[in-house]
Amino acid sequence: MPRARRRESIPAHLTRPGDRKALMFIHPLGPEGAELRPLEPWQADEFLAHMDRAREYAGKRNGLPDVVRDRGGSRAFLQTYADRQAADSGRLYGIWQDGTLVGGVLFRTFDPAQGVAEAGCWLEPSAVGRGLVTRACRTIIDWAFTRRGMRRVEWHVATDNAPSIAVARRLGMTREGVMRSAFVHRGRRLDMELWAVLSEEWGGPGE
């Protein structure tokens, strides 16, 4: 008889470089039926459907919807992060609400040698205002500090992206400066704020 699915935090053995046996995990994000799970290439169709729902809202401030426009683009993006996970240089996780993929969080970069990572996020409109991104980010940042010994997690955000700046504040990050004209999005050059939290400043995953 098959075993019942067990909900658990991110297993340490999933995080080893080169681990090809990617076991499924599910991490609850509060009592509202939200969960954090891996996002992998075999989920390309589900990810594309999610991007179609998120395209207009998320695309205002995030380049991801412009990259994922068809099934090929969806699979390629997911494969990029599967390769980064195998190389221990990045991570990608989805946020599901009542069984529907509604957003995600990631380590866009992850450098264990330097102890520095850059985190990021996105959501579709139906999931906005529920605290899902903050809880998901707390989970992966806590793992980076406590399991992997990282020293610094960064957050790069356009100066006019108030919701993302609010997440950085809720995560206990410090605004360290502005990188002028640092990023091009849909033909506009944007100033980018740099926020970061250090391991010794981290208060843990609790709210």
Phi and psi restraints in degrees (value plus and minus 20) as a CYANA .aco file:
   2 PRO   PHI     -87.6   -47.6
   2 PRO   PSI     126.7   166.7
   3 ARG   PHI     -94.8   -54.8
   3 ARG   PSI     128.5   168.5
   4 ALA   PHI     -87.4   -47.4
   4 ALA   PSI     125.0   165.0
   5 ARG   PHI     -86.6   -46.6
   5 ARG   PSI     109.3   149.3
   6 ARG   PHI    -124.7   -84.7
   6 ARG   PSI     111.2   151.2
   7 ARG   PHI    -107.5   -67.5
   7 ARG   PSI     113.1   153.1
   8 GLU   PHI    -173.2  -133.2
   8 GLU   PSI     144.3   184.3
   9 SER   PHI     -93.0   -53.0
   9 SER   PSI     152.8   192.8
  10 ILE   PHI     -80.2   -40.2
  10 ILE   PSI      98.2   138.2
  11 PRO   PHI     -89.4   -49.4
  11 PRO   PSI     121.2   161.2
  12 ALA   PHI     -81.2   -41.2
  12 ALA   PSI     -55.8   -15.8
  13 HIS   PHI     -91.1   -51.1
  13 HIS   PSI     -35.4     4.6
  14 LEU   PHI     -92.5   -52.5
  14 LEU   PSI     -35.2     4.8
  15 THR   PHI    -119.8   -79.8
  15 THR   PSI     -19.5    20.5
  16 ARG   PHI     -93.8   -53.8
  16 ARG   PSI     118.0   158.0
  17 PRO   PHI     -76.5   -36.5
  17 PRO   PSI     115.6   155.6
  18 GLY   PHI      59.8    99.8
  18 GLY   PSI     -17.8    22.2
  19 ASP   PHI     -90.4   -50.4
  19 ASP   PSI      92.9   132.9
  20 ARG   PHI    -116.0   -76.0
  20 ARG   PSI     -24.6    15.4
  21 LYS   PHI    -118.8   -78.8
  21 LYS   PSI      58.6    98.6
  22 ALA   PHI     -98.0   -58.0
  22 ALA   PSI      71.9   111.9
  23 LEU   PHI     -91.0   -51.0
  23 LEU   PSI     122.0   162.0
  24 MET   PHI     -89.8   -49.8
  24 MET   PSI     119.7   159.7
  25 PHE   PHI    -152.4  -112.4
  25 PHE   PSI     137.1   177.1
  26 ILE   PHI    -153.8  -113.8
  26 ILE   PSI     104.3   144.3
  27 HIS   PHI    -136.3   -96.3
  27 HIS   PSI      95.1   135.1
  28 PRO   PHI     -83.2   -43.2
  28 PRO   PSI     121.5   161.5
  29 LEU   PHI    -134.2   -94.2
  29 LEU   PSI      37.7    77.7
  30 GLY   PHI      80.2   120.2
  30 GLY   PSI    -197.6  -157.6
  31 PRO   PHI    -107.1   -67.1
  31 PRO   PSI     -17.3    22.7
  32 GLU   PHI    -112.3   -72.3
  32 GLU   PSI      -7.2    32.8
  33 GLY   PHI      66.4   106.4
  33 GLY   PSI      -6.2    33.8
  34 ALA   PHI    -113.2   -73.2
  34 ALA   PSI     125.3   165.3
  35 GLU   PHI    -161.0  -121.0
  35 GLU   PSI     129.6   169.6
  36 LEU   PHI    -124.8   -84.8
  36 LEU   PSI     108.7   148.7
  37 ARG   PHI    -160.9  -120.9
  37 ARG   PSI     144.8   184.8
  38 PRO   PHI     -85.9   -45.9
  38 PRO   PSI     130.8   170.8
  39 LEU   PHI    -133.7   -93.7
  39 LEU   PSI     100.1   140.1
  40 GLU   PHI    -150.5  -110.5
  40 GLU   PSI     144.2   184.2
  41 PRO   PHI     -76.4   -36.4
  41 PRO   PSI     -51.6   -11.6
  42 TRP   PHI     -87.7   -47.7
  42 TRP   PSI     -31.5     8.5
  43 GLN   PHI    -117.3   -77.3
  43 GLN   PSI       2.5    42.5
  44 ALA   PHI     -78.4   -38.4
  44 ALA   PSI     -60.6   -20.6
  45 ASP   PHI     -87.1   -47.1
  45 ASP   PSI     -63.7   -23.7
  46 GLU   PHI     -84.0   -44.0
  46 GLU   PSI     -60.4   -20.4
  47 PHE   PHI     -86.2   -46.2
  47 PHE   PSI     -60.3   -20.3
  48 LEU   PHI     -84.2   -44.2
  48 LEU   PSI     -63.3   -23.3
  49 ALA   PHI     -80.5   -40.5
  49 ALA   PSI     -59.9   -19.9
  50 HIS   PHI     -83.2   -43.2
  50 HIS   PSI     -65.2   -25.2
  51 MET   PHI     -81.6   -41.6
  51 MET   PSI     -56.1   -16.1
  52 ASP   PHI     -82.7   -42.7
  52 ASP   PSI     -57.6   -17.6
  53 ARG   PHI     -92.5   -52.5
  53 ARG   PSI     -51.9   -11.9
  54 ALA   PHI    -110.5   -70.5
  54 ALA   PSI     -31.1     8.9
  55 ARG   PHI     -74.9   -34.9
  55 ARG   PSI     -70.5   -30.5
  56 GLU   PHI     -89.4   -49.4
  56 GLU   PSI     -65.5   -25.5
  57 TYR   PHI     -91.1   -51.1
  57 TYR   PSI     -75.5   -35.5
  58 ALA   PHI     -88.4   -48.4
  58 ALA   PSI     -52.0   -12.0
  59 GLY   PHI     -86.9   -46.9
  59 GLY   PSI     -34.6     5.4
  60 LYS   PHI     -83.8   -43.8
  60 LYS   PSI     -49.8    -9.8
  61 ARG   PHI    -151.1  -111.1
  61 ARG   PSI     -24.1    15.9
  62 ASN   PHI    -151.0  -111.0
  62 ASN   PSI     114.3   154.3
  63 GLY   PHI    -100.1   -60.1
  63 GLY   PSI     -27.9    12.1
  64 LEU   PHI     -78.3   -38.3
  64 LEU   PSI     -66.1   -26.1
  65 PRO   PHI     -81.7   -41.7
  65 PRO   PSI     -44.2    -4.2
  66 ASP   PHI     -97.7   -57.7
  66 ASP   PSI     -41.5    -1.5
  67 VAL   PHI    -105.2   -65.2
  67 VAL   PSI     -59.7   -19.7
  68 VAL   PHI    -119.5   -79.5
  68 VAL   PSI      69.7   109.7
  69 ARG   PHI    -133.9   -93.9
  69 ARG   PSI     -35.2     4.8
  70 ASP   PHI    -170.5  -130.5
  70 ASP   PSI     159.2   199.2
  71 ARG   PHI     -83.3   -43.3
  71 ARG   PSI     -56.9   -16.9
  72 GLY   PHI     -83.4   -43.4
  72 GLY   PSI     -63.7   -23.7
  73 GLY   PHI     -85.8   -45.8
  73 GLY   PSI     -56.2   -16.2
  74 SER   PHI     -84.5   -44.5
  74 SER   PSI     -68.9   -28.9
  75 ARG   PHI     -85.1   -45.1
  75 ARG   PSI     -58.8   -18.8
  76 ALA   PHI     -82.9   -42.9
  76 ALA   PSI     -62.3   -22.3
  77 PHE   PHI     -83.5   -43.5
  77 PHE   PSI     -66.1   -26.1
  78 LEU   PHI     -84.8   -44.8
  78 LEU   PSI     -56.6   -16.6
  79 GLN   PHI     -87.1   -47.1
  79 GLN   PSI     -55.9   -15.9
  80 THR   PHI     -76.3   -36.3
  80 THR   PSI     -63.4   -23.4
  81 TYR   PHI     -98.3   -58.3
  81 TYR   PSI     -47.4    -7.4
  82 ALA   PHI     -83.5   -43.5
  82 ALA   PSI     -60.5   -20.5
  83 ASP   PHI     -87.4   -47.4
  83 ASP   PSI     -59.6   -19.6
  84 ARG   PHI     -85.3   -45.3
  84 ARG   PSI     -58.9   -18.9
  85 GLN   PHI     -84.1   -44.1
  85 GLN   PSI     -62.1   -22.1
  86 ALA   PHI     -81.9   -41.9
  86 ALA   PSI     -52.6   -12.6
  87 ALA   PHI    -109.2   -69.2
  87 ALA   PSI     -19.3    20.7
  88 ASP   PHI      39.9    79.9
  88 ASP   PSI      20.2    60.2
  89 SER   PHI    -145.6  -105.6
  89 SER   PSI     -12.0    28.0
  90 GLY   PHI    -198.4  -158.4
  90 GLY   PSI     145.3   185.3
  91 ARG   PHI    -168.0  -128.0
  91 ARG   PSI     130.2   170.2
  92 LEU   PHI    -160.8  -120.8
  92 LEU   PSI     109.5   149.5
  93 TYR   PHI    -155.6  -115.6
  93 TYR   PSI     123.2   163.2
  94 GLY   PHI    -119.6   -79.6
  94 GLY   PSI     135.1   175.1
  95 ILE   PHI    -130.2   -90.2
  95 ILE   PSI     100.6   140.6
  96 TRP   PHI    -128.4   -88.4
  96 TRP   PSI     116.6   156.6
  97 GLN   PHI    -139.0   -99.0
  97 GLN   PSI      95.2   135.2
  98 ASP   PHI      30.9    70.9
  98 ASP   PSI      22.4    62.4
  99 GLY   PHI      66.3   106.3
  99 GLY   PSI     -21.1    18.9
 100 THR   PHI    -130.9   -90.9
 100 THR   PSI     111.7   151.7
 101 LEU   PHI     -89.5   -49.5
 101 LEU   PSI      99.5   139.5
 102 VAL   PHI    -142.9  -102.9
 102 VAL   PSI     -24.4    15.6
 103 GLY   PHI     156.2   196.2
 103 GLY   PSI    -189.4  -149.4
 104 GLY   PHI    -187.1  -147.1
 104 GLY   PSI     145.8   185.8
 105 VAL   PHI    -154.2  -114.2
 105 VAL   PSI     138.0   178.0
 106 LEU   PHI    -175.2  -135.2
 106 LEU   PSI     142.0   182.0
 107 PHE   PHI    -124.0   -84.0
 107 PHE   PSI      82.6   122.6
 108 ARG   PHI     -84.3   -44.3
 108 ARG   PSI     -58.0   -18.0
 109 THR   PHI    -150.8  -110.8
 109 THR   PSI     132.2   172.2
 110 PHE   PHI    -173.4  -133.4
 110 PHE   PSI      90.9   130.9
 111 ASP   PHI    -143.8  -103.8
 111 ASP   PSI      71.1   111.1
 112 PRO   PHI     -81.9   -41.9
 112 PRO   PSI     -51.4   -11.4
 113 ALA   PHI     -83.3   -43.3
 113 ALA   PSI     -60.5   -20.5
 114 GLN   PHI    -110.8   -70.8
 114 GLN   PSI     -35.2     4.8
 115 GLY   PHI      53.4    93.4
 115 GLY   PSI       9.0    49.0
 116 VAL   PHI    -148.0  -108.0
 116 VAL   PSI     116.7   156.7
 117 ALA   PHI    -157.1  -117.1
 117 ALA   PSI     136.8   176.8
 118 GLU   PHI    -137.9   -97.9
 118 GLU   PSI     102.2   142.2
 119 ALA   PHI    -117.8   -77.8
 119 ALA   PSI     138.9   178.9
 120 GLY   PHI    -178.2  -138.2
 120 GLY   PSI     158.4   198.4
 121 CYS   PHI    -180.6  -140.6
 121 CYS   PSI     148.8   188.8
 122 TRP   PHI    -180.7  -140.7
 122 TRP   PSI     142.3   182.3
 123 LEU   PHI    -167.5  -127.5
 123 LEU   PSI     135.9   175.9
 124 GLU   PHI    -113.1   -73.1
 124 GLU   PSI     141.4   181.4
 125 PRO   PHI     -76.4   -36.4
 125 PRO   PSI     -55.0   -15.0
 126 SER   PHI     -84.4   -44.4
 126 SER   PSI     -38.7     1.3
 127 ALA   PHI    -123.5   -83.5
 127 ALA   PSI     -20.0    20.0
 128 VAL   PHI     -91.0   -51.0
 128 VAL   PSI     122.3   162.3
 129 GLY   PHI      65.6   105.6
 129 GLY   PSI      -9.0    31.0
 130 ARG   PHI    -126.6   -86.6
 130 ARG   PSI     -21.9    18.1
 131 GLY   PHI      58.0    98.0
 131 GLY   PSI      -6.9    33.1
 132 LEU   PHI     -86.9   -46.9
 132 LEU   PSI     -64.1   -24.1
 133 VAL   PHI     -84.1   -44.1
 133 VAL   PSI     -63.0   -23.0
 134 THR   PHI     -80.5   -40.5
 134 THR   PSI     -65.8   -25.8
 135 ARG   PHI     -85.8   -45.8
 135 ARG   PSI     -60.8   -20.8
 136 ALA   PHI     -85.6   -45.6
 136 ALA   PSI     -62.6   -22.6
 137 CYS   PHI     -84.7   -44.7
 137 CYS   PSI     -59.0   -19.0
 138 ARG   PHI     -79.4   -39.4
 138 ARG   PSI     -59.2   -19.2
 139 THR   PHI     -83.4   -43.4
 139 THR   PSI     -69.9   -29.9
 140 ILE   PHI     -95.0   -55.0
 140 ILE   PSI     -52.8   -12.8
 141 ILE   PHI     -88.8   -48.8
 141 ILE   PSI     -60.6   -20.6
 142 ASP   PHI     -81.0   -41.0
 142 ASP   PSI     -61.8   -21.8
 143 TRP   PHI     -80.2   -40.2
 143 TRP   PSI     -64.3   -24.3
 144 ALA   PHI     -80.4   -40.4
 144 ALA   PSI     -61.4   -21.4
 145 PHE   PHI     -96.9   -56.9
 145 PHE   PSI     -67.0   -27.0
 146 THR   PHI    -106.4   -66.4
 146 THR   PSI     -51.8   -11.8
 147 ARG   PHI    -116.0   -76.0
 147 ARG   PSI     -55.1   -15.1
 148 ARG   PHI    -127.0   -87.0
 148 ARG   PSI     -26.1    13.9
 149 GLY   PHI      50.6    90.6
 149 GLY   PSI       3.7    43.7
 150 MET   PHI     -86.9   -46.9
 150 MET   PSI     132.9   172.9
 151 ARG   PHI    -127.2   -87.2
 151 ARG   PSI     -41.0    -1.0
 152 ARG   PHI    -171.5  -131.5
 152 ARG   PSI     112.9   152.9
 153 VAL   PHI    -142.7  -102.7
 153 VAL   PSI     106.8   146.8
 154 GLU   PHI    -122.9   -82.9
 154 GLU   PSI     142.4   182.4
 155 TRP   PHI    -162.2  -122.2
 155 TRP   PSI      92.5   132.5
 156 HIS   PHI    -122.5   -82.5
 156 HIS   PSI     107.7   147.7
 157 VAL   PHI    -168.2  -128.2
 157 VAL   PSI     119.8   159.8
 158 ALA   PHI     -83.2   -43.2
 158 ALA   PSI     125.7   165.7
 159 THR   PHI     -82.3   -42.3
 159 THR   PSI     -42.0    -2.0
 160 ASP   PHI    -119.2   -79.2
 160 ASP   PSI      -9.9    30.1
 161 ASN   PHI    -115.6   -75.6
 161 ASN   PSI      57.0    97.0
 162 ALA   PHI     -80.1   -40.1
 162 ALA   PSI     -61.2   -21.2
 163 PRO   PHI     -81.9   -41.9
 163 PRO   PSI     -60.5   -20.5
 164 SER   PHI     -91.0   -51.0
 164 SER   PSI     -55.6   -15.6
 165 ILE   PHI     -83.8   -43.8
 165 ILE   PSI     -57.4   -17.4
 166 ALA   PHI     -83.7   -43.7
 166 ALA   PSI     -57.4   -17.4
 167 VAL   PHI     -83.1   -43.1
 167 VAL   PSI     -65.0   -25.0
 168 ALA   PHI     -76.8   -36.8
 168 ALA   PSI     -62.0   -22.0
 169 ARG   PHI     -83.8   -43.8
 169 ARG   PSI     -64.0   -24.0
 170 ARG   PHI     -84.8   -44.8
 170 ARG   PSI     -45.8    -5.8
 171 LEU   PHI    -102.4   -62.4
 171 LEU   PSI     -19.7    20.3
 172 GLY   PHI      59.4    99.4
 172 GLY   PSI       1.3    41.3
 173 MET   PHI    -100.9   -60.9
 173 MET   PSI     139.1   179.1
 174 THR   PHI    -130.4   -90.4
 174 THR   PSI     114.2   154.2
 175 ARG   PHI     -97.1   -57.1
 175 ARG   PSI      98.1   138.1
 176 GLU   PHI    -120.9   -80.9
 176 GLU   PSI     -35.0     5.0
 177 GLY   PHI     140.1   180.1
 177 GLY   PSI    -197.8  -157.8
 178 VAL   PHI    -144.1  -104.1
 178 VAL   PSI     109.9   149.9
 179 MET   PHI    -118.3   -78.3
 179 MET   PSI      87.5   127.5
 180 ARG   PHI     -94.0   -54.0
 180 ARG   PSI     116.5   156.5
 181 SER   PHI      29.5    69.5
 181 SER   PSI      27.5    67.5
 182 ALA   PHI    -117.3   -77.3
 182 ALA   PSI     -32.2     7.8
 183 PHE   PHI    -168.4  -128.4
 183 PHE   PSI     119.4   159.4
 184 VAL   PHI    -127.0   -87.0
 184 VAL   PSI     105.5   145.5
 185 HIS   PHI    -152.8  -112.8
 185 HIS   PSI      95.5   135.5
 186 ARG   PHI      31.7    71.7
 186 ARG   PSI      25.2    65.2
 187 GLY   PHI      65.2   105.2
 187 GLY   PSI     -23.4    16.6
 188 ARG   PHI    -126.0   -86.0
 188 ARG   PSI     114.9   154.9
 189 ARG   PHI    -107.5   -67.5
 189 ARG   PSI     108.8   148.8
 190 LEU   PHI    -135.7   -95.7
 190 LEU   PSI     124.2   164.2
 191 ASP   PHI    -101.0   -61.0
 191 ASP   PSI     118.3   158.3
 192 MET   PHI    -137.7   -97.7
 192 MET   PSI     110.7   150.7
 193 GLU   PHI    -106.5   -66.5
 193 GLU   PSI     123.1   163.1
 194 LEU   PHI    -128.9   -88.9
 194 LEU   PSI      97.9   137.9
 195 TRP   PHI    -135.4   -95.4
 195 TRP   PSI     133.3   173.3
 196 ALA   PHI    -178.7  -138.7
 196 ALA   PSI     135.7   175.7
 197 VAL   PHI    -151.2  -111.2
 197 VAL   PSI     119.8   159.8
 198 LEU   PHI    -119.2   -79.2
 198 LEU   PSI     136.7   176.7
 199 SER   PHI     -78.8   -38.8
 199 SER   PSI     -57.8   -17.8
 200 GLU   PHI     -92.7   -52.7
 200 GLU   PSI     -34.1     5.9
 201 GLU   PHI    -113.7   -73.7
 201 GLU   PSI     -33.1     6.9
 202 TRP   PHI     -90.6   -50.6
 202 TRP   PSI     110.1   150.1
 203 GLY   PHI    -113.3   -73.3
 203 GLY   PSI     -23.6    16.4
 204 GLY   PHI      83.8   123.8
 204 GLY   PSI     156.1   196.1
 205 PRO   PHI     -98.3   -58.3
 205 PRO   PSI     -33.6     6.4
 206 GLY   PHI     -90.3   -50.3
 206 GLY   PSI     136.8   176.8
